[in-house]
Each structure stands twice: as C-alpha cells, then as structure tokens.
Amino acid sequence: MQLRQGEMSLMRQLALQLAGIALDDSKGYLIESRLGAIARRIGCGNFNELYFRVRYGNDKALVDEIVAAITTHETTFFRDGGPFDALQWKLLPEVLDARERLGQPRRLRIWSAACSTGQEPYSIGMVLHETLGSLAGWDVQIVGSDIARPTLEAAQGGVYAPHEMARSARPALMAKYFEPVPGGHRVVDAVRKLVTFRQLNLLEPLPALGQFDVVFLRNVLIYFEAEARRSLVRRVAGTLLPHGWLVVGAAENLLDAGPEFVPETHCRATVYQPNRRTPVCS
Ligand SMILES: C[S@@+](CC[C@H](N)C(=O)[O-])C[C@H]1O[C@@H](n2cnc3c(N)ncnc32)[C@H](O)[C@@H]1O
C-alpha cells in the first residue's frame, strides 16, 4: 500500500500519539511495508482509514499491533558490554555500601525501562548472580518494561533462538545460565524468577513502581523528541534512590537534560548519578 498525499504526516502524528516516536520522512518505507500490511489485513483501503480505525476504533489489540510495528526492538544479551561491567564493578559495590548504610544490605531493585524481548533484564540478572553468588537470602527485583506487548510476551517466555544466543559476546555466561529446550535455549529459573515484566508507555505518567538502585534506560531516548526526552529523564530520575544510578545507551547522553546530570565514565560506559544538590524539577 502506498502513502498518498498528506498520509505520511498523519502516520507521523499516530506514532507520536501512541508511543512518542518521532518518525521522519525517511521512514516512509517502514510505514508502507509494516503498517500497509496491517491496513490491508483489516480491510482499510488506505492509511487515512487506518488512522481513524486506530485512533477511534477502541481496539486495544490493534493499537498494540501498530505500536509493535512502529517501534524498533533491536537488542542483544550484554549489548555494548561496558554497562554490564560498570554494573558489576562500580555500581553494585557502591549501591550495596549505600544499602548497608540504610540497614538493607541484601536488597536490590533494578529497572530495565525499555527491555524489548528481555535480553537486557536477563543480562542484568546474570551479572547479579555472577557478582553475588546464589542470591539465597537476597531480595532482588528486576523490573523489565516496554510499550510493545509482543516483545514482552517473548521476554516472559525467556526462550531464545540459536541466532540470538550466538549474538552474545559472553558465551561462557550463556552456557551457564541457559538450558536447551525445543526451538532454542531458555533462561534458567534462578535468573528468570528475578525478573517481572509489565507493559508501560514511558511517555505517560509513570505508575507506582517503587524506587530503584539502578535504572537502565538504553536505546530508547533516541526515538523521542527533545522535550519528551527531557521530561522522561527527569521522571525516571525521580524513581532513583538517593544513591541510584541511571545508565543510558552508547549513542545517547543527557546533555540537554539539565545540570543535575553529570556524566561519569566507568568500564567504557557512561552512567549518571543525578546530582542531588541541584533540585530536580518535574
Ligand atoms: C532498541 S530497543 C532497546 C532495548 C534495550 N534497552 C537495549 O538497549 O538493547 C527500544 C525499545 O523501546 C521500546 N519503546 C519505544 N517507545 C517506547 C515508549 N514510549 N515506552 C516504552 N517503551 C518504548 C520499544 O518497544 C523497544 O522494545
């Protein structure tokens, strides 16, 4: 199905309204191929009709399908390496010291805020096991959230095809924390049980998630417009405990988020500990 005059701008509006995704004109092919297939299947003759069906048809499953089609879910286990080293060697030791001072030495809460198909929160779970041993007696919660329902369903299943396993740069950990099942490998229960998943649109008011020691907000800011990015970073920073850390993607930074976000580099990863001396506005 081809975009007609004016329909690209309508689809841009739809992506912004549903997920805050800023599509530029170069994404016309993506609209025509991915959304065109959905439009044809549900009997829409053009993108204009699709827009009104999605916006006013009160069809949650269709909205979920459109959101999944316009978002990019690229991810791998231990993506970019550095953030997971920084977690192990810098962030966890400091967080555990801070927890000790709070009188909660065996508690940890980590949020993977755009977790796609689950590789990021499960990688975090593997790092925790590597660092802290069996985790017996620990209260550890990793929350994985994403806007796209199908990716969350895949994440919850925790089963990965051979090509996804092969993309990990840490084969020894993959061998240790996965077991073979028909069609691929499944994350072992000891890691799976640490992670809970929930559907969440980062551009809407955040639900009560509690406070976190570390938030991974990686490779999602790049899709948003500047004001949405700034607002999101401040709201996410509000979920951090006073000693908490915020980790963003390799191609992202918080330069425009305000003076309270001073970057630090550890293990080749850029991480932030919002500066509590500067008030964080909402
Ligand atoms: C490129 S993946 C990043 C996955 C992982 N964080 C990583 O770095 O490998 C981006 C994810 O952001 C999600 N996403 C996009 N817009 C979102 C929104 N408004 N709220 C929540 N998640 C969103 C997409 O569904 C996608 O799974």
PDBQT file of the ligand as one rigid body, heavy atoms in Angstrom, charges set to zero:
ROOT
HETATM    1  C1  LIG A 301      16.016  -0.577  20.529  1.00  0.00    +0.000 C 
HETATM    2  S1  LIG A 301      15.060  -1.309  21.817  1.00  0.00    +0.000 S 
HETATM    3  C2  LIG A 301      16.177  -1.176  23.183  1.00  0.00    +0.000 C 
HETATM    4  C3  LIG A 301      16.218  -2.444  24.002  1.00  0.00    +0.000 C 
HETATM    5  C4  LIG A 301      17.268  -2.455  25.123  1.00  0.00    +0.000 C 
HETATM    6  N1  LIG A 301      17.048  -1.378  26.073  1.00  0.00    +0.000 N 
HETATM    7  C5  LIG A 301      18.670  -2.349  24.547  1.00  0.00    +0.000 C 
HETATM    8  O1  LIG A 301      19.309  -1.306  24.707  1.00  0.00    +0.000 OA
HETATM    9  O2  LIG A 301      19.127  -3.297  23.934  1.00  0.00    +0.000 OA
HETATM   10  C6  LIG A 301      13.904   0.027  22.124  1.00  0.00    +0.000 C 
HETATM   11  C7  LIG A 301      12.661  -0.442  22.889  1.00  0.00    +0.000 C 
HETATM   12  O3  LIG A 301      11.969   0.726  23.332  1.00  0.00    +0.000 OA
HETATM   13  C8  LIG A 301      10.592   0.436  23.300  1.00  0.00    +0.000 C 
HETATM   14  N2  LIG A 301       9.837   1.710  23.279  1.00  0.00    +0.000 N 
HETATM   15  C9  LIG A 301       9.706   2.586  22.270  1.00  0.00    +0.000 A 
HETATM   16  N3  LIG A 301       8.894   3.595  22.626  1.00  0.00    +0.000 NA
HETATM   17  C10 LIG A 301       8.515   3.343  23.905  1.00  0.00    +0.000 A 
HETATM   18  C11 LIG A 301       7.675   4.023  24.830  1.00  0.00    +0.000 A 
HETATM   19  N4  LIG A 301       7.047   5.172  24.501  1.00  0.00    +0.000 N 
HETATM   20  N5  LIG A 301       7.522   3.497  26.061  1.00  0.00    +0.000 NA
HETATM   21  C12 LIG A 301       8.140   2.336  26.403  1.00  0.00    +0.000 A 
HETATM   22  N6  LIG A 301       8.940   1.636  25.572  1.00  0.00    +0.000 NA
HETATM   23  C13 LIG A 301       9.119   2.146  24.330  1.00  0.00    +0.000 A 
HETATM   24  C14 LIG A 301      10.426  -0.385  22.024  1.00  0.00    +0.000 C 
HETATM   25  O4  LIG A 301       9.241  -1.143  22.044  1.00  0.00    +0.000 OA
HETATM   26  C15 LIG A 301      11.695  -1.221  22.031  1.00  0.00    +0.000 C 
HETATM   27  O5  LIG A 301      11.475  -2.517  22.545  1.00  0.00    +0.000 OA
ENDROOT
TORSDOF 0
